[in-house]
Amino acid sequence: MMKGKLLIKQPAEQSFHPLKTTTKLVFRERCRHCGCTHNNPCYHPKYGFCWWEDSKHTICSHCADKEIKNSKLTQHRVNDIPDWQPPEETEA
């Protein structure tokens, strides 16, 4: 043991910096009827985008309601539709 000397171990330099990385969120939930996901939802002009109806995220709101599911206005998995854009909002 060396008297009077304090050895300090420096941590190795890290190349990972949490604020400088980009992370894409991945959601595993998928509607068992239409296959929509958090990143690829359904859309209906009256009700907007779908949401999860159950706690396990296995059925979306637009498939849980037969009227919305079968409506010609419902668009399932909108990101699969080429050049799909949400309609412009109108002022009430």
SULNORQUI-V678924 format. One record per backbone hydrogen bond with DSSP energy under -1.0 kcal/mol. NH is the residue of the N-H (numbers start at 0). CO is the residue of the C=O. Records with the same first field share a line. If there is no record, write none. Layout:
NH: CO  CO
This chain:
19: 16
30: 35
31: 57
34: 30
36: 39
42: 74
43: 47
47: 43
49: 41
52: 58
56: 53
60: 50
63: 59
64: 60
68: 64
69: 65
74: 42
77: 40
79: 76
80: 77
83: 80
